[in-house]
Structures are given as structure tokens and as C-alpha cells.
Amino acid sequence: MQSCEISSESTDDPLSSGLRTHRQPRIVVIGAGLAGLAATKVLLKNGFTDVTVLEASDHIGGRVLSVQQGKATLELGATWIHGAIGNPVYHLAEDNGLLEDTTDEERSVGRISLYTKNGVSHYQTNVGKRIPKDLVEEFSDLYNEVYELTQEFFQNGKPVCAESQNSVGIFTRDVVRKRITVDPDDSESTKKLKLSMLQQYLKVESCESSSPSMDEVSLSEFGEWTEIPGAHYVIPEGFMKIVELLARDIPSSTVCLSKPIRCIHWNFSAQRQEVIDKSDDTIRDNNHNENNHSCRPRRDPVKLRSPIFLECEDEEWIMADHVIVTASLGVLKQNHEAMFSPSLPDDKVLAIEKLGISTTDKIFLEFEEPFWSPECNSIQFVWEDEAQLEQPVYPEDLWYKKICSFDVLYPPERYGHMLSGWICGQEALYMERCDDETVAETCTELLRRFTASAGPVCWRGHTQEILFHYPWCFAVRTERSHSPGRDVPGPAQSSTYKA
């Protein structure tokens, strides 16, 4: 989908009531992610023919991108269909047979591990000990009870007390700690483990909420979101199949790739002459546009009198009657001041600035043989020395302490022996600055530290081979040998993906 043209069948203003029927309105959709493609599909289905999609990157799909790694399809972005009942993405996948090969193990209704509903999460401490299952279940019940309380402030209109500072993290830590501290049945060591598990649960919650910390999530609004009933489905062939279905009926000439927008002049009547002058110069100077396949205006803007002009990064100006902006919140937060002229209304600017979004990265590790037991569905990292910390903030050299867990990918017939880890916030950005070998070795050492509770292992070295490298992911295959002893992870293949 590399080329497109903006047609111009008339010089009449489409917004003038007397001439409205002379031609189709020109509609530009910014962004070829799921939202942009879905909007375009609806427009075309309803008879709008002059529709153009402008995508800044070199591919469609936005934050959906599936890659093949051996027999497995790894998701660099979106992974699950969350819920089934009334979920249009689920129905699209189901109606087109994309879920036929999804196994029972890949469908989960659990909050902590979404890869499988079977098996047990192993909560391991930084001294290599596994926390007993009954203790984990006891703490989980307490945490989930308090989690339900965080929903009630919005759902039931409960007032937020000053002590909570309107923060989910502060409220949760305060309530859970008080209940753990006053429990007469727990020993001091048990209380310490539960307090340490609290920090780990909040790290998981941060990844699920895409927030640097739950301390930055509004307590009064946290219960606003509604979970769609049903399981969390994966698409064995890759989430990109959903993208392909949405794009199937969109003509290739409609979508322009590698076409970033510099500015949307959306209230053109207030600054018409200035932009017309620039546009005239651009049209005169850029004669190469007549010989390439990029989007290009084909009429004099003075005659067209379009209400909207889009200024592209390549100095091209595109006219439109309507623009649908589907850019992500992260893009809007970074670019909205320069992206819109005049500026957006204050209420929209306030919403963009107040809504939060964080970096969330995935880490994939592949092993020749599993070192985890068959019933293990995830490895959760519990740092005992963090029991009394408030909001954990780590320096750059300790970024790995923000990794909350590694989930086991099921089934092994599809994924091999693979783990998927999660990290978010500033620490994820720290990790992205590291080279391939550093991430691979750091994650391997972390797993070794948390799971090796017995038996010395002597590592005799390893060799590394770079498998592939993306702008925001990398993979390293390493081979290892060790002396007989307990089977703990040695350096393996690792991949980190920015979600």
C-alpha cells in the first residue's frame, strides 16, 4: 500500500449547502492502526469514495505487529483479545476462523497470568526460595479484596480520603500493609514475605495499567473501565491477521505509507492566506510530485477553498474537508502542540495532558530445555528487601529490578520452551539503551538468582549469535555448557519487544 492520490472532481466548497451534492467530501484518516483501518472500512462501506489514509510508518497495523520466530508467532504489540461477549475484535476473529487452533491452555480468565489458566504461578524470592502455594493464595485473596475496594470509589461515588492522595498505589499499600501488620496469626517472617509480594503485585498492576507506577493512577477514576466478559484469547497465527482482515476491502491506493504529518491546519478560514502562499510555493517547487506515487494535491488551493490543509513532513500540502485523527495518546502527548494549528480546544488539551501512558516492554527468552516444572505457568519475582519500600524507583544500573515476572508460553508444541517477561516505566527505557548481550545475560542471571536454591553450577562460557534486530526489539541466541548439577537457566535466546 505504497501509493495514493487525492482526487478532485470539482472546485466547489463541499460545505456550501447549495453545492454539497456536486462531489464527495474529501476525508483523510491519519493513522493505519486498527482504529484508522476500521474507520476507513466504515466510510467506504457507507459510500464515501474520496478517502485517504496517511500512515507515518512503513507498515499498517499501528501497535499491532506479529513476527515469526521459528514455529512461533511472537507479538511485538497487542497480544490478547480481552473478553468475548460484545467484543467486535473477538467476533471478527471467530467469524473468520482465527481462533480454531487456540487451545484451552491459551484461554485465561486470570488477572496475573494471561497465557494459561492451567498450572501454578511460582513466586520466587531473590534468595532463590519459592513461597509456599498456600501463603500465595492467602495473600492473593487479601490483595484482590483490596483491589475490589479501589473500584468502588468510582462505581459507588465514594469520597477519596486525603491520606490516599487519590492514588491507587498509595491506597492499596496502606490498606494491605495495615491488614498484614495486625494479623495475629502470621509470624514476622510471613508478614515480611506478604509485604514483599505486595510490591510485586503492584509492579504487575503497573504493566497492566501501562503506568510507571500505580502511585500515579487516579483512585477516584480507577473503577471507570469495564472488563468485557469472557476469556483472554490469543490468535495462534498472529494478531496481524486482524489487521489484514480490516485492510482486505480497502484499495491499496487509499493508504499512503511513510507519510508523517507535520501540522493539521484545521481552522483554515482564520489563516487562509498564509497557508495558501506556502502551498502555492510548494506546488510550484515540488514538480517531482507529478512523477512519483505519493499523495499530492491536484488543484489550486485558492480555488478549492478547503476548510482543512494537512502539512506533511516532506513539505507536501494535502487538502481535506474532514480529518479523522487516530494517533495514539503517546503521539498526541508529544506532538499535539505542533500538530494542530490553531491549537486544540482547552478541554481536549487538558485531556491529552492529564491522561497517562507509559512504556511497557516485553522480553522473550527461549531455552533448549525447560528449567521450570511442568505445572509452572509463570515465575514471579519477589524481592524480600523491598518489603518496607514505598514507591520503588530504580537507578539505571538496576533497571532489571522492575521486571515483575516471566510467563510460560503455552503450548510448547507451538512456542517451544519460551518465557515472556514484562517491564514498564522509566526502567523499560533504561533497558532499551542496553545492547543485546547485556539484556540476555542480565535476564538469565535474574532467573538463575531467583530459581537456583540448591546445587552449585559451574558455567564454562557461552557463544553468542545475533539472530535479528529491530528498532525496538532484539534477539540473541547463546549456547552454553555447564557441569552436572541442578538444571538452572544458562544464557539463552532473548528478545525484547516494545509493546
Secondary structure, DSSP 8 states (H G I E B T S, - for coil): -----------S-TTSGGGGGGS---EEEE--SHHHHHHHHHHHHTT---EEEE-SSSSSSTT--EEEETTEEEESS--EEE--TT-HHHHHHHHTTTTTT--GGG-B--SS--S-SSSEEEEEETTS-B--HHHHHHHHHHHHHHHHHHHHHHHS-----GGGTTBHHHHHHHHHHHHHHT-TTS-HHHHHHHHHHHHHHHHHHHHHHT-S-GGGSBTTTGGG----SS-EEE-TT-THHHHHHHHTTS-GGGEESS--EEEEE--GGGSHHHHHHHHHHHHHH-GGGGGSSS----S-HHHH--SEEEEETTS-EEEESEEEE---HHHHHHHHHHHEES---HHHHHHHHHS----EEEEEEEESS--S-TTEEEEEEE-GGGTT-SS----GGGGGGG--EEEE-S-HHHH-EEEEEEEETHHHHHHHTS-HHHHHHHHHHHHHHHH--SS---EEEEEEEEEEEETTEEEEEEEEEE-SS-----S-EEEEEE-
